[in-house]
Amino acid sequence: RSTSKYQLQHAYYEIAKQYEALTATDKTAMDKAMAAYQKLVDDIPDTRYALQLRLHLSEVFLARGEMVQARKNLDGLIAGAFGDQIATEARLRKAQTFLLEGDVAQAEAGLDRIKVNQLNRTHRLELDVLRADALVARGQSDKAYDALVSVLKEGRLGAVEARAYVVLGDVFRRRGQNEEALLAYLRVHLMCDDVDAVTHARALVGAIKVFRKLSRREQSRQLREELTRRFPGAL
C-alpha cells in the first residue's frame, strides 16, 4: 500500500463524512457525500476504507429508499473476494431490502442461502431477527414473538437489539397491545446511538401509528415532525 493511496483514501473519506454530518441542515449534502463515497469505492476499491464504505453506502441507499442501488452494491460484496463474514453481512442486508419492500419470499430465499453453521454470534442473531420480521409479515406473530424474546435474552446487542425491538413493536401492534408496542418502538428511539437510520425511522413510524390509534394527537404530531426532520421521505 502506497502512502499516497492511503492519504488519498483518507481524504475522500473525511470529505464524505463532513458532507454527511451536514445533512441535517443542508438537503444537498447527502448527494455530495454519496458522490465522495462512491469516488473512493470506484477509484481505490482494494482498501479497508472502500470495503467498509460499501456496507455503509448500502445502509445509506436503504435509508433513502433506493433498494435497487442498495442491492447492486451488496451484490458486489456477496460475489467479491472479501471473505465469508462480509458476504454474510451483505446477504443479511439484501434480505432486509426485500422485507422493506414487502417481498417476503425473496427475503426468505436469500436468508435460506446463508450457511448458519458459519455465522458468528452477531450474524446468527441478526438472521433470527430478519426471519422473525418475515414471520410477522406472514401473519405468524406468535412464532415471531418467541424468536425475538430468545434474541433479546442475549443481552445488549447494539444495532441487532434495536432491530429486534422494532419487530417486537410490530408484533404487539398487530396483537392490539398498543402500550407494549409503544414501549418497544420508543426504546429504539432512545437507543439512537446504536441505531441505523432505517431502523430508527421504522421505530418512529410505528410509534406514530400507535399514538394515532390511541388518539394521542400531540405526541403523534411531535414524532412526525422529528421523523420528517431527521428522515425525510420515511412516511
Salt bridges, closest charged atoms under 4 A:
GLU14 OE2 - HIS10 NE2 3.84
GLU20 OE1 - HIS56 NE2 3.03
ASP31 OD1 - ARG64 NH2 3.02
ASP43 OD2 - LYS39 NZ 2.89
ASP46 OD2 - LYS5 NZ 3.25
GLU66 OE2 - ARG64 NE 2.91
ASP75 OD1 - LYS94 NZ 2.76
GLU89 OE2 - ARG93 NH1 3.16
GLU89 OE1 - HIS123 NE2 2.80
GLU101 OE1 - ARG71 NH1 2.97
GLU108 OE1 - ARG138 NH2 2.76
ASP112 OD1 - ARG131 NH2 2.92
GLU126 OE2 - ARG93 NH2 2.33
GLU126 OE2 - ARG163 NH1 3.05
ASP133 OD1 - ARG202 NH2 2.84
ASP142 OD1 - ARG175 NH2 2.94
GLU154 OE1 - ARG121 NE 3.42
ASP170 OD1 - ARG173 NH2 3.67
ASP170 OD2 - ARG202 NH2 2.80
GLU179 OE2 - ARG216 NH1 3.57
ASP194 OD2 - ARG156 NH2 3.70
ASP196 OD1 - ARG163 NH2 3.02
GLU218 OE2 - ARG221 NH2 2.40
GLU225 OE2 - ARG221 NH1 2.50
GLU226 OE1 - HIS189 NE2 3.46
GLU226 OE2 - ARG230 NH1 3.16
